[in-house]
């Protein structure tokens, strides 16, 4: 549902008119702008202000209030396509960061004009800026933020979101590693945790949902089918649940071992574990499986409606890593983020080099690519 009544995708011009006829005089969750043409600066400021809030905001373009109430006369959009024109205004640095999930509903009125409603979610990592200026929504208007205390508060919210995402990714990797069956001391194990900076509300309703379960099953089947090192395709699966997590694993009693585990939790973390009864693994093999794990984690986490940048946490254990020395060394752990959604080959290569250095190899970030084994 929306503040207008019907669901967003069902919103019609008549719903908008009915809402405005009984609308409050100083709204906090919406703003209406009339005028003859699109004003880029005002649109950016309004988007920025709503994006720095806590809830979804709505910008109505083409609505004018007069003595007789509201009229929906529309405005002229440069290319006659409100969704594209508005996106062009705020993408590419017009508003930074771009609010995930921003969308536009538009309705053509007389004379080639359009009424457009912009749905603006809050950003996962504030502050949101436009042309170097912060805006914030207050009752009845959007204002530039100049008070140092308010500026600091917005940055602190962003810092907290980043720190929380890093912690969720680390916990997801650790939990996935902990689900792996007991192995011989030299066996190789890898775990990858992925988390976003924010999520849409009510994540619990999506965690224990059929769509997520199906997505996890699809991913682990794909991993099992392509990973001939640990088990053949068609290996049996075991599903486990706790109060706040759902996991799917290759049956640990299977003679070929568990191989892969996929996990999702209430905090929004997606964790992947890979284990193999091998003590020496080629660098390319490790990197390849990290890429598979990252791709699967993105697909699983997508069902939880992630927002904002991603954070990746990798844990490596087993024979090729020096953890059984005197004195013992901790398992190598690699952190990356903030990152855009999707798998990055450059980041994968950087993680590989860091794991090589954990093994004791002399590897430079700007040096030649090295082969060998971990």
Steps between C-alpha positions, in 0.01 A plus 500: 500500500597865455392823667265541202307181580563243226825312444769691312465306175121550509505877561284698255443870439156483668663360817740793502219753458297340780802506730573868438140603565540386861874555542658670806638851463856431620594152383816323607486194273417676173549824308319634196649730236313672217629738237526474128830316457725260686738677740813281531641669809176477697450136404852408615455687828169326573640156415802565720284618790271196495795264451659631821188410698395177663193414292392500138408845368297605197557794267196597291588699189227684314265568793403860581311622809267799463197657665280227359725219616746285310513473121703246303598704198829320447834637384707476185774238508790561257480164326138422575608205715479590872674187630797542267522877546496476879754217501732707280482786750607299802725231351868544423572708808193722490401346833756292689444225594216414264207378714451128439143426399415850377216472250257720307130474417382747235170596343450700182259792521394768250743670267774237518561570867551235764435458868777292655537348846854415610534236771821571694630244754749607763862421419667219689815705564429870551567777441354547154624813326436694183771718352682489835198617704307306762121531517262371763124467514319684781130565546369665187828565322846379399791707631877515451684359801752750635497420873824311577317286755246382241773440242695295754189298589444403137862390461477301823197315363704411193796385709272281710345343189844417359626353828184290538530362147864405557404320822212315330729381218758378753238313703355345184842366397576370851161332529540334160847377600358362822243292312769307312554143614811406696786443259855377506741774616640550152170525312433829324199709604373838386208709621359818349259737669311774317285779643343820376497836676124487544186299432135574445278461810370168631789284387372208712200453269737446208753282681267207564318529170462252219673732253819514707497127560464441126781743424733327747416160356564628147838642598628195685387272219694715253808495723479124546463441129804704400738404783632161397783521756280422799191310388298402195185685400186371661650465849232499774422820690426569866302806614549643849332794673544699817296788637687746280666306218435255219769272355525242224793260476626203306422201722805470730457121512556480125820315416636792301467747789287808551659719233265801518279668758269797430364705790285812550417675827268753655763774499522481120823302475554238231770245577664236280736222609714278282703208628708237324719211613809657342806657657637679195276702274594706194459874532263501205284233668462705817422819309250320278309362799504833677340646188236227499431557869470876453261460206283258699504731804380794288214288362395386848531846654297653216194322642542704822467834314847647565574873478824686455862386472615144573762367742686172449681296764712193413642242742750234394608195698674168456833351401621765256463774761743520792262447792661190651835661571665566836376748606168451316395768256140613448311411187558752224207739464447748219258794506378708208247782470315712435441349157227527236264207457640212295823305479815699423786318328743765624393448861523122461855536370584726793362244748704228333819702539425562867448127559829432325675741735335324795666182375837674501537579129652830395221654290461867412174666402663653194729208424463227237229238544634187665379143470588219737295364787374608836 
